Amino acid sequence: MDTVVFVDSQTIRTFSTDMVLAKINAEVDTAAAKAMAISAYPTLVMLDKDGAEIDRIVGYMPTADFLKTLTDYKNGIGTLADLLNKSKTDTTRSLAFQVADKYKYRGKAADASVWYQKVIATGKTDDSLTGESRMAVADMLRRDKKWDEALAEFTSIEKDFKHAPYTFSADAGIWQAITLSRKGDTTAAITAYEAFLKNHPTSEDTSYAKKQIDKLKSPPPPEEKK
Amino acid sequence: MKAKTALGVTAMVLSIAVSAGAELITDHGAPFYNSVTEATAAGQKAGVPTVVKFYTDW
């Protein structure tokens, strides 16, 4: 991003006249990153003149999209406040999903879950938005280290989307294994990776799963005490 | 008197350190601060929003 977006002449103009930019290394200023619930990189948080969050961008964006999103946010377009206002008259699932994502990126899992549940409750059991929402809910449970709840949801998604034309079933399969590994249950994680390879042999994550099995079966030897 | 002088020197050194850490960096690409507080103060003074980019080296 620094080598493309932030050296663009329009970006330089924007941050010279319309907005002020700060770049913070989240590994160094951990307090600021924690205060703003940063969980992915890069994340750009726009603050109003009083320091309150207007909205944020998570992940890389091409320059034109990036500058348009910033300008929209500055003008109050596409922000969480704007979407919440629209939701008073617009009850579509796509808007509810956008609101849910906004809350998720702000680290507000409880609010995000409420909106994802609206999406899930009003759609088919195996449509795309339902799949995205259920995966997001399971992922938030995993991030909160609610291992068993996350595992139950991933297991259920894998089953419910088995015949659907999406990758949610395979994604949920590999996340079960990853969750078990993070939980510290190595034996169950190996079994889950092996089940993933058996059940989803054409998934693009098969080489990752094989590597993880090798790693879990042959952990590096403990360092010798000096 | 001696203590007063020592305190004054410490305060001056701290002030320089804070300013040095928070100066507007303009040598490459879009100008930026490396402090949220200083950037927000600059945004407030100019009446414009502040954008804080969080990154890691990995």
Interface residues (C-beta under 8 A of the other chain):
Chain A: M1 D2 F6 V7 T11 I12 T14 F15 S16 D18 M19 V20 L21 A22 K23 I24 N25 A26 E27 D29 A32 A33 M36 I38 Y41 P42 T43 L44 V45 M46 L47 D48 K49 D50 G51 I54 L70 Y73 K74
Chain B: H28 G29 A30 P31 F32 Y33 N34 S35 V36 E38 A39 T40 A42 G43 Q44 A46 G47 V48 P49 T50 V51 V52 K53 F54 Y55 T56 D57
